Amino acid sequence: MRKLILLPFVSALAALFVLAGSPAKAVNITPSMIGFKQLGQGKFEVVTSWKIVELPPKGYVVFTHFTSPTPTDNGDILTQPDPGIDTTDKWQAGSTLVSKVVVVDLGNKIADGTYFYKVGMYSPTGGDRLELRGNDDGEGRYVLAKIIIAGGGATITSPGTPAVTAAMEAASPAPAPAPAAAANTGVNVVPSIVNFKQTGDKAFAFQAAFDLKTKLQAGWIVFVHLTTTKPDDHDLIVPYGADGDTGSETWTSGQKHVTPVINASLPDTVKDGTYNLRVGLWRTSDGGRLQFAIPDDGSLRYTVGSIVVSGGGAKLEFQK
């Protein structure tokens, strides 16, 4: 089975920045890109198709990566678009599922070059990736199309991909209007990191804690992100999963939920400097994240401390 590096969140990754692993069970599912259209500077839309000859094992979810051909210190993932399809518990064998129109906004400063639109399926509880049918990049991700950026995003093309049609756009639900500015209406949960200790060069252990001021609905699980100190679409360095943790249905209001010990390490590419630990809660059914009644980083993640790396990882200092 393909194992994620250090996991996804609860063994389930957060947000779903799913990392690489080892071979997984093969299933007869073939993803493809059937529509592409540029919308403007640094922005385009896509439609994907999933030919489902057999159903995936229960619990697997779809992820999407927009990647660079030249990985940086933070890996090759530039952003993770919404897959735009129903959760797999609604799939039917022998059918072909067409996604809604998915809009990808790369901003105004995307470098010229050839990029890739990749998809895959993984288990939030085990981190395994499924082997599907298609052009595997060697990491359990399937290349659906090349995306060529020119003029800093002024021109975006996908050679060989059909254009998004009016019928495809009409079949997609209109995006929900942006909520009006208002007081934070999130749940009363206060996260923190406890029992941090260095366990070796670039290795450490910690627990994520959540002070529950209210009862949560079932289905929420913990994710932890190590990020750069500047929150943006490209800030994720590596996600950590709370292996063996329980979902929110077992948590008790008025108490503090503490995850099992998370044994983690830094990628070899991490250099000396300061990095953030951000936590949150998400659900595997639709990838949604839970809003807390405290300020977030703009992505419904909550910064609970920093790790200062020095001596090439020989010293790791946690700062709240």
C-alpha positions in Angstrom: 0.0 0.0 0.0 1.2 3.5 -0.7 2.1 5.2 2.6 2.1 8.9 3.0 5.2 10.5 4.3 4.3 11.2 7.9 0.7 10.5 7.0 -2.4 12.5 6.3 -4.8 13.6 8.8 -5.6 11.3 11.7 -3.7 9.3 9.7 -5.7 11.7 7.8 -4.0 14.5 6.2 -5.2 17.8 6.4 -6.5 19.4 3.9 -5.4 17.0 2.0 -2.1 17.8 0.9 -1.5 14.1 0.2 2.2 13.1 -0.1 3.9 10.2 -1.8 4.1 6.5 -0.8 4.4 2.9 -1.9 2.4 0.7 -4.3 -1.3 0.3 -3.6 -4.2 -1.9 -4.5 -5.2 -1.5 -8.2 -8.8 -0.6 -9.0 -10.4 -0.2 -12.4 -11.0 3.6 -12.3 -9.8 5.9 -15.1 -9.7 9.7 -14.5 -9.3 12.1 -17.4 -9.7 15.8 -18.2 -12.5 16.5 -20.6 -12.6 20.3 -20.5 -10.3 23.3 -20.1 -10.7 27.1 -20.5 -8.7 30.1 -19.5 -10.8 32.6 -17.5 -8.4 35.5 -17.1 -5.0 36.4 -15.7 -3.7 33.4 -13.8 -7.1 31.7 -13.8 -8.6 28.8 -15.6 -11.4 26.2 -15.3 -11.4 22.4 -15.8 -13.8 19.5 -16.0 -12.7 16.0 -15.2 -14.3 12.6 -15.9 -14.1 9.4 -13.8 -14.8 6.1 -15.5 -15.8 3.8 -12.7 -15.6 0.1 -13.7 -15.3 -1.0 -10.1 -15.8 0.8 -6.8 -12.8 1.9 -4.7 -12.5 0.4 -1.2 -14.6 2.1 1.4 -13.2 5.3 2.9 -11.0 6.4 0.0 -11.2 10.1 -1.2 -10.1 12.0 -4.2 -7.3 14.6 -4.1 -6.1 17.0 -6.8 -2.6 18.5 -7.2 -1.5 21.3 -9.5 2.3 20.8 -9.7 5.5 22.3 -10.9 7.9 20.3 -13.0 10.8 21.5 -10.8 10.2 20.8 -7.1 11.3 23.4 -4.6 12.3 22.9 -1.0 8.5 22.6 -0.2 7.9 19.9 -2.9 6.2 20.2 -6.3 2.6 21.0 -5.1 1.6 24.6 -5.9 -2.1 24.3 -5.0 -4.7 21.7 -4.5 -7.9 22.5 -6.4 -11.3 21.1 -5.3 -11.9 17.8 -7.0 -15.4 18.9 -7.9 -17.0 15.5 -7.6 -19.3 13.6 -5.3 -17.8 11.7 -2.4 -17.1 8.1 -3.2 -19.9 6.7 -1.1 -22.2 8.0 -3.9 -20.3 6.4 -6.7 -21.8 3.5 -8.8 -19.9 0.8 -10.5 -20.3 0.8 -14.3 -20.9 4.6 -14.4 -18.9 7.6 -15.6 -18.9 10.6 -13.2 -18.3 14.1 -14.6 -17.1 16.8 -12.2 -18.5 20.2 -11.8 -16.5 23.0 -13.4 -13.5 23.6 -11.1 -12.0 27.1 -11.1 -8.2 27.3 -10.4 -6.8 30.8 -9.5 -3.0 30.9 -9.5 -2.8 34.7 -8.9 -0.9 37.3 -10.8 2.7 36.1 -10.2 2.8 32.5 -11.6 6.1 31.8 -13.4 6.1 30.8 -17.0 6.5 27.1 -17.7 4.8 23.8 -18.1 2.8 22.6 -15.1 0.7 19.5 -14.5 -2.8 18.7 -13.3 -2.8 15.5 -11.3 -5.4 13.5 -9.3 -5.4 10.4 -7.2 -7.2 8.6 -4.4 -6.1 8.0 -0.8 -7.2 6.7 2.5 -7.4 9.4 5.3 -7.1 6.7 8.0 -4.1 4.9 6.6 -2.5 7.3 4.1 -2.5 4.6 1.3 -2.9 5.7 -2.3 -4.9 3.6 -4.8 -3.4 2.4 -8.1 -5.8 3.7 -10.8 -5.7 3.4 -14.6 -3.8 6.2 -16.4 -0.5 8.0 -16.5 1.0 7.4 -13.0 3.7 9.9 -12.1 5.3 7.3 -9.8 3.8 8.7 -6.6 0.2 7.4 -7.0 -0.9 10.6 -8.8 -2.3 10.5 -12.3 -1.4 13.2 -14.9 -4.5 14.4 -16.6 -3.0 17.3 -18.5 -0.1 19.7 -19.1 -0.9 23.3 -18.3 1.4 25.8 -20.1 1.7 29.2 -18.5 3.1 32.2 -20.5 3.3 35.9 -20.0 3.1 35.5 -16.2 -0.4 33.9 -16.5 -1.7 36.1 -19.3 -1.9 33.0 -21.5 -2.8 29.6 -20.1 -3.2 26.6 -22.4 -3.6 22.8 -22.1 -2.6 21.2 -25.4 -4.9 18.4 -26.5 -7.6 19.1 -23.9 -11.1 19.9 -25.3 -12.6 23.2 -24.4 -15.1 23.5 -21.5 -18.5 23.7 -23.1 -21.5 25.9 -22.2 -23.3 22.7 -21.3 -20.6 21.8 -18.8 -20.8 25.2 -17.3 -24.6 25.1 -17.2 -24.5 21.7 -15.4 -22.4 23.1 -12.5 -24.0 24.8 -9.6 -23.4 28.5 -9.3 -20.7 29.3 -6.7 -22.1 30.3 -3.3 -22.0 34.0 -2.7 -19.2 35.3 -0.4 -20.6 35.7 3.1 -21.0 39.2 4.3 -18.6 40.5 6.9 -19.8 39.6 10.3 -18.7 38.5 13.7 -17.0 35.1 13.8 -19.7 32.5 14.3 -17.3 29.5 14.7 -17.4 26.9 17.4 -15.8 27.6 20.8 -12.7 25.4 20.5 -9.2 26.5 21.5 -6.3 24.5 20.0 -2.8 24.2 21.3 0.4 22.0 21.1 1.5 20.2 24.3 4.4 18.0 25.3 6.7 19.0 22.4 10.2 17.5 22.6 13.0 16.9 20.2 13.7 13.2 19.6 16.6 13.4 17.2 18.1 15.4 14.3 15.1 17.0 12.5 12.8 14.7 14.6 10.4 15.6 17.3 7.2 14.5 19.0 4.2 16.4 20.2 0.4 16.2 20.9 -2.3 18.5 19.6 -4.9 19.6 22.2 -8.3 21.0 21.7 -10.1 22.7 24.7 -13.8 22.0 23.9 -16.1 24.7 25.1 -19.0 23.2 23.2 -20.2 19.8 21.9 -19.0 19.1 18.3 -20.9 17.2 15.7 -19.6 13.8 14.6 -17.2 13.4 11.8 -14.4 15.9 12.5 -10.8 14.8 12.7 -7.5 16.5 13.5 -5.0 17.7 11.0 -1.6 19.4 11.6 0.4 21.4 9.0 4.0 22.4 9.2 4.1 25.6 7.1 6.2 28.6 6.2 5.5 31.7 8.3 3.7 33.4 5.5 0.2 31.9 4.9 -0.6 31.5 1.2 -1.5 28.8 -1.2 2.0 27.5 -1.3 2.9 27.5 2.4 2.5 23.8 3.2 5.7 22.0 3.8 4.4 18.7 5.3 1.2 17.5 7.0 1.3 15.3 10.1 -1.4 12.8 11.1 -2.6 11.9 14.6 -2.5 8.1 14.1 -4.9 6.3 16.4 -6.9 9.4 17.3 -10.6 9.3 17.5 -13.2 11.4 15.7 -15.1 14.2 17.3 -18.1 11.9 18.1 -16.1 10.6 21.1 -15.1 13.9 22.4 -16.7 15.5 25.5 -17.8 19.1 25.8 -16.1 21.0 28.7 -13.0 18.8 28.5 -9.7 19.0 26.6 -9.2 16.4 23.8 -5.5 15.5 23.4 -4.3 13.4 20.5 -2.0 10.5 20.8 1.7 11.4 20.6 2.6 12.4 17.0 6.1 11.4 16.0 7.3 13.6 13.3 10.3 14.6 11.3 11.3 17.4 9.0 12.0 16.8 5.3 15.7 16.9 4.4 14.9 20.0 2.3 14.0 22.1 5.4 16.7 24.7 6.1 17.4 26.6 9.3 14.7 29.1 10.0 11.3 29.5 11.7 8.3 27.5 10.7 4.7 27.4 11.9 2.6 24.6 13.3 -1.1 25.0 12.3 -3.9 22.8 13.3 -7.6 22.4 12.6 -10.4 19.9 12.2 -11.7 18.5 8.9 -14.1 15.9 7.7 -13.4 13.2 5.1 -17.0 13.2 3.7 -16.5 16.5 1.8 -13.1 17.9 2.8 -14.7 20.8 4.8 -12.8 22.4 7.6 -14.4 23.6 10.9 -14.4 27.3 11.8 -13.4 28.1 15.4 -14.4 31.2 17.2 -10.9 32.5 17.1 -8.9 34.2 14.2 -7.6 31.7 11.6 -5.0 32.1 8.9 -7.5 32.5 6.1 -7.6 28.8 5.4 -9.4 27.7 8.6 -6.1 26.7 10.2 -5.0 27.9 13.6 -1.4 28.7 14.3 -0.5 27.1 17.7 3.3 27.7 17.7 6.5 27.9 15.8 9.5 25.6 15.4 12.9 27.3 15.2 15.3 25.1 13.2 19.0 25.6 13.7 22.2 23.7 13.1 20.8 21.9 10.1 18.1 20.4 12.3 20.3 19.4 15.2 18.4 21.9 17.4 14.6 22.3 17.3 13.0 24.8 19.6 9.2 25.1 20.0 7.8 28.5 20.7 4.2 29.2 21.6 
